[in-house]
Amino acid sequence: MFTPVRLLYGFIFKHMIQLCFIGALFGLLAANAFSADKEAKPEAAAVEPKKDLAVDLGNGIKLELVLIRPGTFMMGSDKASDNEKPVHKVTLTKPFYMGKYEVTQEQWKLVTGENPSQFKLGDDAAKRPVEQVSWDDINKKFLPKLAERLPKGLKARLPTEAEWEYSCRAGTTGDFAGELDEMGWYSENSEDTTHPVGKKKPNAWGLFDMHGNVWEWCSDLKEDYTADAATDPAGAKSGRNHIGRGGAWPVDGNHCKSAFRDWGLPDFSSPRLGFRLVIYVAAQ
């Protein structure tokens, strides 16, 4: 990981001490890397990632993202519907940047030149999440134009369902990543509308609105879970429906749980449906 000819006994002893220290250090790192075989440690969730990414889109508008490091977690829930069962072990092997916020109306409009949102009136509309965007709209209208604004080597896409849940949980194992009323807009507190992003508490990894406000499209085609462990899962090979996560302003708390799954056809759009982005470093 991740030797000159021996002249004096003192020189040998010095290097033996150094080697012992290095060996102990590598042993500690290896133990840390492989000791957790079930779930990301709760104490790790309290430490926010050290690096953020801010992409200048122009006109003073930035796309802010948080570095999410690789790890292993238990995906799904045995307390929910069959769609969330069974709980299974998932390992993500590559770091990625997850949007700190849902993509906003001003970001969408800047990139595409239009704003399809229903909730686009009012002084704070620009900072509300864009909605009424389909999976196709994101992949055919927004992402190709966004690519022209990204620094060389960076690529943007929708998160996989596994990346989304891993990021939402942020090391937690319960139904929510914290107190729902403190973290999300849903039927009990939304007053039947979306809200500007980032007004509720973030999760332990610094991500806002992972519960509620708008549903968030994922890249995956819907696939039934199995009990088998998975590494970097990316959904079904074929199918029609793409996954949505997180719940939204008009739905109850059950739909906002970390594990809850919904789905829709790629051309489906709704005022309760938006997205956030993943950015990664493309292979050279």
N, C-alpha and C positions, 0 to 999 in steps of 0.2 A: 504494500500500500504505500498501501491503503489497505584496499583495507590496508609502507614502506616497510621495510625490514625492521625486525625488533632489535632495538639497540640497548635499552635499559629496562630493568624490571619495573622501575617506576613508570616508564612510558607504557609498558604493557598493562600495568594495573590501572592506569588512567583510562585507557581505552576499554578495558573490561567493565569499568564502572559505567562509562557512557553507553556501552552496548546493553548492559543490564537495564539501565534507565529507559532506553529506547524500546527494548523488548517489553518492559512492563507497560509502557505507554501504549504500544500496539495491542497488547493483550487487553488493556482496558477498553480501547476503542472497539475491538472485536466483540468483547462481551456486551458493550452497549448496543452494538449493531444487531446482535442476534439474540439478546436476552428476552425481548418482548415478542412472544410467538402468538399472541392473541389479539392485543389491542394497543393502539398508541397510548403511551403512558399519560394519565391525566395531568401530571405535573408539567409535561411538555406543552400542553395546551395553553398554559399561562404565559409562555414566552412567545412574544410576537416575532415573526420573521425579521431578520436584521436588515434586509434589503427590500426596498420598494422600487417600482418602475413608474415613471411618468413620461408619457408620450405626448409631445406637443402636436396637436392636430391643426393648429392655426387659429388666428383670431382670439388668442388667449384661452382657448379651450384645450384642456388636457384630459388624457385617458390615464387614470391612476390604477395601478395594479400592485398586488402583494405577492412576494415570492412564497410559493408553497413547496416545501421540501418533500422528498420521497418518504414513504412509510407504509405501514400495514394497519388495517382497521377491519372491524367486523361490519359488513354492509347488510342493510335490510333490518327487518324487525319481525319478531315472532308474535308481537302484540297487535299487529295491524292486519290488513286483509291479506289474502293469498298472494296478491301482487307483490307484497314486500317480503314474502317468505320463500325459502328459509334464509336465516342469517348465515352468511358465509364469509370466509376470510378473503380479503382482497389486498394485494400488494401493488403499489404504484412505484415504479423504479426510476422515474425521471422527474426532476424538478420542473415546475412551470409557474408562470405568473397568472394569477386569477384576478379578474377585475375587482377592485375594492368596492365598487358600486355597480348597480345595474346600469346599462347603457342609457344615457339620458336623451331627451328630445333634442337638445341643442347639439349633442354629438352626432346623432343620426342626421339631423338637418344639415349640419356642416358638411358631412361626408357625402350624402346623397342628394342634397338640394331640396328635400321634401320632408314633410312631417305628417305621418298618417294617424297620429294619436287622437283619441277621443278627448282626453283631458289636456287640451293644449291652450286653454284660455286662462288668464290670470298672470299676475306678476311672477309667480314662482314656477310657471309651466316649463320653462327651459330646463330646470333642474329635476323635473319629474322623469320617471322612467319612460322611455318610448314604449308604446304598446300598439296593438293592432298591426304587428309585424309577424309574418309567417316565417317558418323555417326556410322556405325558398327565398323570401325577401332578404333574409339575413345573408344567405350564402350566395345569392345571385346579384343582389343590389349593393349591400353594405360592405361585405368583406373584400370584394375585388377593388372597390374604390378606396377602402381603408388601406389596403396593401400599398397603394401609391404614396401614402403619407407616413408609413412606418420606416424607421431607420433600417439600413441594410442589415440583413441577417435575422430580423425578427419576423415572425409569421403569426397571424391571428386566426383563431377558429373558435367554434363553440366548445365548451368543456364536454368531456365524456360524462356519462352519468356517474361513474365511479369517482372521477375527479371532483364532480360537484358535491357528492355526499361527503367525501373525505374532507373537503374544504369547509362545508357547512358544519360538520360535527366538530372540527378543530380539536380533536382529542376527546370529545365527550362521548358518552355511551347511551344517554337517555333519549327521550322523545324530541327534545329541543336542545339547542346549544346554550341555553340559559333560560331566563324568564321570558315567555312569549310576549307579554304585554310591553316589556321593556325593549324587545328586539325587533318586533314586527308589526306591520299594519295588516289587520284582518277584519272580519265582519264585526267584531266587538268594539273596535276603536277607530276604524278607517273613515267613518262618516260617508261611506259609499263613494269613495274617490281614491285615486292614487295620491301619493305624497312625495315631495322632493326627497331624493336619495340621501342617505346618511344622517337622517334626523333621529333615528333610534340608536340604541347601543349596538356596537359591533360584536362579533363573536371573539373568541380568544386569539384568533389569528388576524384580527383587524379587518374582517369583511362585514359589510353592512347589508341589511335587508335580505339576508339569506332565507329568512322566514317572512313570507307575506310581501305586500306591496304589489308585485306582479309575478305570475308564474314565469319560469325561466326555461327557455328551450335548451336542450342538450343535443349533442351531435348524434347520439345513438339511435338506431332503430330498436324498438321495443323487443326485449328478449326475456323469457321467463327465467327466474333464478333457479339455480341448483345448489346443492350443499357443497359442491366442489370448490376448493380454493382456486382463485383466479389471479393472474398477474396482468396488469394493464388491460383490463377488459374494455372492449369498445362496442359492445352491443351485437345485435344479430347481423348475420351476413346478408340477409334479405328481409323484406317486409314492407309495410306501408307506413306505420305510425312511428313518429319520433317522440322521444321522452320529454316531458316537462316536469320541473321540480320547484318546490319552495312554497306553493300556495300563493294566495293573492288577496287583495283588499276585500272582495265580497264573500270569501269562503270562511268556514269555521276553522278553529284551531287544529282539528284533526288533519285537515288537508295541508297544514303548514309544517308538519313534523319532518324531521331530518330525513326519514326513510320513505316518506310518502311519494308515490309515483303516479303521474298522470301521463297522457299521451295524446297526440293528434296527428292528422294528416299533414304533409309538408306545406300544403297551401292554406291551411287553417290559420285564421287570425282572430284576435279578440281584444277588447279593451282591458282584459285582465292578464294579457300575455305579452311578455317582453323577453329580455335575455341579458346575460353578461358574457364577457369574453375571457378567453385564455390566450395569452401570448407566450410563445416559446422561441428558443434559439434554434433556427433551422440548421440541419447538418450541412457542413461545408463540402 
